[in-house]
Amino acid sequence: MTQPGPRGRYGGRSAADRRAERRERLMTAGLELFGTAGYAASTVGQICRTANLSTRQYYEEFAGREALLIAVYDQVNAEAQAAVGEAVKNSAGKPLVERIKAALTAYALSTATDLRRAKIAYVEIVGVNAGVEEHRMATRARWAELIRELMRAGAAAGEVPDRDYRLAASAYIGAVNGLLQDWCATPDRAPLADAVDELARISAALTG
């Protein structure tokens, strides 16, 4: 006689596995719709149809559209952070200007090679409401802190003056986001490599 499977399993898969799959499908649908039609034009119903899930299943994972937008935005940034961390590690020992460019290139390639990701990172996340804006600014502050860490390491090595780079890092992150936002929104956009090169020239002001 066949023994029943473990409680909470269906078709050989646990409830946790099935829920993780549903969440991933919703995240994929959010990336597609927010990154093409846009956040304001994408309803929960459309997201559910794209993911082939019910609205009940949606609300088991996310409180609303805003929560999904933040989750997709956070995923884009987490993957970019991993890429930047790897680039910084691989460029260890090189001059500071090269380390900054390596980090910048990894960031741009991670967030902007796929225009859906770029649109979410630089366009759709901006100005949704006060809560989302607070979340975006906190994320931006973490990126600015990474620049400050690079500058502190450069100062310790005698490559740049030992000073507080808080304002410089904030200004640079603003330049990066502003240029990539404009690049993303421009139909006849230049190659991404050109945008990276322009940002690398701007970064020279940090180390000059």
N, C-alpha and C positions, 0 to 999 in steps of 0.2 A: 504494500500500500504506500502511495506517495505521501511523504510528510509535507505539511504546509510550510511555506517559506516564512522567513522572519517577519514579525509584525512590522507594518509600515513599508513593506516592499510590494512592488507591482511590476510584473513582467521582468523580474530579476533586478529591478532598480529600486533603490531606497527612496523614501519621500524626500530626503535632503537632496539627493541627486536630481530628482525630477524638478524640485523647486529651483535648484541652481540652473538647470537647463532653461526653465521658464524665464528666470531673471536675465540670463544671457540673451535669450531671444528678444526680450523687451529692450535690452540695452542696444542690441543690433538694430532693432526697429527705430529706436530713438536716434541713433547715429544717422541712419538713413534719412529719416524724415526731418529732423532738426537741421541736418547738414545739407539738405536739398530744398525742400519747401520752406523750411524755417520754423522756429519755435512757435511763433504766433499763429501760423497757419496750420499747425499740426494738432489735431484733437486726440484725446485718449482713445476714441473709437477707431481713428485711423491707425494709431499705433498698435492697437490690439489686432486689427485686421492684418496689418503687415506682419505681426508676430504670430498670427494664427492662434490667438489666445482670447479668452473672454475678459470682459471688464472686471469681473470678480477676481480673476487671477491677477489682473494688473494691480488692483488695489490691495491684494495680499502682499505685494512687493513694494509699491510706491504709493505715497499719500496723494500724489497728483502729478501733473506734467512737470511742475517745477522740480520735484524730487528726482524725476528721471533725468531732466536736463543737468542738474547738479551731478548726478551719478556719472553720466556720460562725460561731462566736463572733467570730473575728477579722474576718470579712467584715462582720458587723453593726457592729463598732466602727470599722472603716476607713471605712465609709459615713457613720457618725455623725461621725467626725472631719472628713471632707470637708464635711459640712453645717455643723458648728460653725465651721470655718475660714471658710466663706463668710459666715456670720452675723456673725462678728467683723469681717471685712473690711467688710461693708456697714454696720456700726454704728460704724465708726471716726469719732471726733470727737464722739460722743455721751457723756453722763455715764457714769461707770463702772457705776453700778447698771443702766443700760439696756443696756450692752454685756454684762454678766453675764446679764441676763434673755434677751437675744437668743441668746446661746450656749446657755443652758439650754433655751430653747424649741426650738431646732434639734436639740439632743441628744435631748430627749424625743420630738419628732415622728419623728425618724429611728429611734430604737430601740423605741418603744412604740406607734406607730400600728398596726402589725401585731402582734397579740398573740403570734404565733409567735416573732417576733424578740424581743419583750419577755420571753417565757418563757425563751428561751435566754440572753439577756443578764443576767437577774436571778434566775432560779430554777434552771435545769438546769445551769448552769456551776458552781454553788456546791457545794463539798464532795464532788466526785467522787472525787478522790484527791489525794495531796500534790503530784504533778506539775501537775495541772490547776489546783489551788488556787494554786500558785506563779505560774502563767501569768496567772491572773485577777488576782492582787494586783499583778503587774507592769503589767498593763493599767490597773488602777485608779490606780497611781502616776503613769502618764503623764497620765491625766486630771487628777489633782491638780496636776501640774506646769503644765498649761494654766491652771488657776485661779490659780496663783502668778504666772504670766506676766501675766495680766490685772491682778492686784493690784500687781505691780511697775510696770506701765505707769501704773496709777492713782496710785501713790506718786510716780512721776516727774513727773506732772502736778499734784501737790499735792492730789489728791482724797481720799487716805487717808494715814495715817501710814506712814512708811518703816520697816518692820520685817519680820521673817521671818514669812511667812504659811504656813509649812510645816504646822503643826498645824491652823490654821484651814482650809486647803485640804483636808487629809485628813478633817477632821470634816465639811466640806461635801459632799465626794464620798460619804462614808458616809451622810449624810442623803439625798442624791439617790438612791443605789442602794437604800437601805432603804425609802424611800417608794415608789419605783417597783416594787420587788419586792413589797411589800404590795399595791400597786394592782393589779399583774398577777395576784396570787393570790386576789384578792377577787372572788367571783362577781358581786356587785351593785356593781361598781366605779363610782366617780364619773367624770364626763367627764375625759379626759386634761387638758383645759385647766384644770380645777380643781386637779389635782395640780401642774401647772406654776405656777399662781398661788401655791400654798402654798409651793413651793420658792423662788419669787421672794421671798416674805416672809422666808423663812429666810436668803436671801442678803443681806438688808439688814443682818444682823449682821456680815457681812464688811466692809461699807462704812460702817457707822454709827460 
